[in-house]
Amino acid sequence: MERIATPSYTKKIIEQNSFYFKKNFGQNFLIDSNILENIIKSAQITKEDCVLEIGPGIGSLTQELAENAKKVIAIEIDKHLIPILKKTVGEYPNIDIRNQDILKTDIDALIEQENNGNSIKVVANLPYYITTPIVMDLLENHRKVKSITVMVQKEVAERMQAQCGKKEYGALSIAVQYYCEAEMNTIVPPSCFMPKPKVSSAVITLHLRKEPILQGINETLFFHVVKCAFGQRRKTLLNSLYNQGELGLSKEELIEIIQSVGLDEKVRGEKLSIEQFGQLTSEIEKRQV
Ligand code: SAM
C-alpha cells in the first residue's frame, strides 16, 4: 500500500479532500518515513501489542502501527479527518477509527473492551496543547499502559527528563520520573512536518515502572505538595506550602518540617529531589494526624 508519510502523497490527500489545517487542533502531519520508523522502534511495537493512537491525522503513523501491531485504536477529534482516514487506512482490518476527543474518552473502559483489560501501548504525534493533560491523566490515574511513546515539543521532552536544580525541572518532571523511566530518542526538525511548526520536536518513550519510584507514600498528598511547590516558582517552598497548601499547619510547624528533612527554610521547590519531596510529604502527613 502507498506510504502516506511523504510530502507528495500528503499534499495530494489534502488537496483532493479540500482539507484545511486547523491550528487549534495542533495539526502538523508527519511527512518523514524515517521518523515514523524511529517511533515504531522506540515503542518496540510487536504483533502482540494493542496500541492507542491519539490524533491519527490522515493516517501516516496509523499505517505503520497497523503493519506492526495486533490492533490500533485511533482516536481523532476532527470529524473532517474521519472520511479521509477511511480512504487512506480503511483497508487495514486491525484499525478501529473513532471520532472522539481523547480528553473526554473513558480510557479504562476502552482498554477493558478492546484488550480484555490488559495493558496497551500509547503512541502519538501529540497535538501540543494536550501533551501535559493527557500524559498526566495516563500516569496519575494509573491507566493500564505499558509505555507511552510520543512526539512532543523538544522543550517538553526536556522538562520530562529534567533533574532537580535544572531550570526545566518541575511538576511534570516529577510525575514522569515517579512513574516512568524516560528515554528521549530523536530530535525532529520542523521540516519533517506539514505545515512546519515553529519549534523542534522530540520523540520520547516513557516506560512505566512496575512500582513507582517511592514506596508507601500518600500519592495524593505527594502530588499536592509538588504542584504547590512549583505553583509559584519564585516563592520559597515554605511560603508556597503555607499560602496555597491548605495543609492545616502553622508556619512554625512547616518550618520545623522543612528543617527536619535537612532543608533550609528559605529553600525553593526546584531544589528538592523526588526523594526529598517524598520525605517532606511523610513528615507533613505525620503532623496532620
Ligand atoms: N498522527 C498524525 C501525524 O503524525 O501526521 C497527526 C498528528 S497532529 C500533530 C495531531 C492530531 O491530533 C491531529 O490530527 C488533530 O486533529 C488531533 N487531535 C487534536 N486534539 C485532539 C483530541 N483532543 N483528541 C483526539 N485527537 C486530537
Boltz pocket constraint, residues with backbone or C-beta under 6 A from the ligand:
constraints:
  - pocket:
      binder: B
      contacts: [[A, 24], [A, 25], [A, 26], [A, 27], [A, 28], [A, 29], [A, 30], [A, 31], [A, 54], [A, 55], [A, 56], [A, 57], [A, 58], [A, 59], [A, 60], [A, 61], [A, 62], [A, 75], [A, 76], [A, 77], [A, 78], [A, 81], [A, 100], [A, 101], [A, 102], [A, 103], [A, 124], [A, 125], [A, 126], [A, 127], [A, 128], [A, 130]]
      max_distance: 6.0
